[in-house]
């Protein structure tokens, strides 16, 4: 059990307030929010205390749990190992799993035609940075450089931007040691809006640690709670120092909802 006393008074008050909403949606990023970042993304797992707290929230009345990640759906399903009643949103809102049913994005012929040139460009960029690799996603690709040194990572990212600069209608996202390119404009903000509509949530808590989570924070309203994990500028009103504090956040919510 973690110590809820480590949470700020303002955050505790905000958590108690959002916990009183009629139908609560607890939406969480995965990497850096529930799970430490690891060299091999397939090895990532949620902190045991956070997983236990999510189990309590799943069982709480009028409470929905969702994971909203930049990971491709197959990767998110693997690391989350979550039951079907946990809603999953992968590829920054391009993919969903609802009640165990996968909802894949529908690409146009033009969008599908742009995927292979994009992949070839990013593979060329990854080749200049030892340790870099390209992750395949539903609507694009991600160039990962967490295993590369800073010089080569910068070189790979600059080459990727140069090679894709004239490709039409690409959405580019910068994350922690990752540069992502998509042929559609899917964001975590769009994912949260869709989840609100689906669940009928009267209040949403969304927590995330990365730059790509800012789209999610921007989509929240006055009756929601945006929680930044870690340092860096953010639209989120509330913050915890690191993911080790997330179990305390989720346990307090579970206490209140139970």
Secondary structure by P-SEA (a helix, b strand, c coil): ccccccccaaaaaaaaaaaaccbbbbbbbccccccccccccccccccaaaaaaaaaaaacccbbbbbbccccaaaaaaaacccccbbbbcccccccccccbbbbbbbcaaaaaaaaaaaaaaaaaaaacccbbbbbcccbbbbbcccccaaaaaaaaaaaaaaaccccbbbbbbcccbbbbbcccccaaaaaaaaaaaacccbbbbbbccccaaaaaaaccccbbbbbccccccccccccccccaaaaaaaaaaaaac
